[in-house]
Amino acid sequence: MRAYLRWTFAALAAAAISPSVALADEPIKVSIADSEITAFCLKMRMVRHPAFPQMREKYNLQFEEIKQTMSLAPVSVSNKDIDIGECTGISTMVNAWNKGAKNLFVWSVGAEIPVYQLAANPKLKTLADFKGANIGSPGVQTASSEAVEMILKRGAKLKPGVDYEFVSTGGGSARAAALIAGKIDALPTFPPLSYDLERRGFPIVADESTYVPQYVSGVDIVTREWAEKNRGLFMRLIKASIGAGQWLKDPANKEAVIDWFAKNMNVTGGAALGRAYAERTYQYYITDKRLSFNGYAPEEAVRANLDILKERGYLKDSEVPPLGQLFDFSYLNEALKELGLPTVQEYAKK
């Protein structure tokens, strides 16, 4: 009996200090817009993905996925119905902040260079040809519609509601299906979906980065209360996200990353991406460094988003929140330091 008790106490003590045998935390409730892998939100999507268990196992993470539109995520997180909002937009976050959700902050970003492209019916060969077009959109205040507006305004001086119309079509594959069926003339999309549309005869007419050099796509949000109450768990989550980013960017992993893309990312209709598209996707996001591999974006990239919101009439100068409060990279810096990686410049708090 004494030997058994000694073994039990030793086992409990080991569990208290060893993350690999510690009692599991409650699953992190994470808001997701859909189950498809959106490349510019790749780090967190991979951490949760069944075919990429490395980071979940290393940091002892579990998730409960809750589907809802991106626009609802800040409300759900602020109300503490959900722990983490994954891959929402800066415009949505700013809107929530200005409506009183001051307990929210962004802890990670997905991409810092624009990712959207404009795909169209072959009859639309130049941006000027978009006059009179119907363009698919999941909502006029979404990042995809922002991309369309900036491309057509800066590239051809066309204005929505005057020279062309947005048509509600939903997002992702649903929007692509509407183009294929001829219900719309064009749509904002991004690789690898744009590659499949090209194959089907719908060329890419423009890339947003030509007209908008910097732009932050996809931000992960949390409340200060949850972050502090679950600090250990939160730090493991951040380290897992960083770990996924480091795995993606490491040139030594190029073949493994391409193979993972080929098998686990999909084209319109749900078929696996395949090798050729996976190579192009790797070039676009990894080689061209559109993604934020550590979860950080410089302040000027965020300012580009805010400038577009102001240009579109959705934000006034007086409504711009203090970026050092809206974006809190102190947790990220703590994780980077513990991982032996370079820290980042935090935004001014005022």
PyMOL commands that set and color helices and strands:
alter all, ss='L'
color gray80, all
select helices_A, chain A and resi 2-17+39-48+54-58+70-78+90-98+127-130+143-156+172-180+193-199+208-210+224-229+231-249+251-264+275-287+299-311+317-319+323-326+330-338
alter helices_A, ss='H'
color red, helices_A
select strands_A, chain A and resi 28-32+63-67+84-88+104-111+117-120+134-137+165-168+186-189+204-207+217-223
alter strands_A, ss='S'
color yellow, strands_A
deselect
rebuild
show_as cartoon
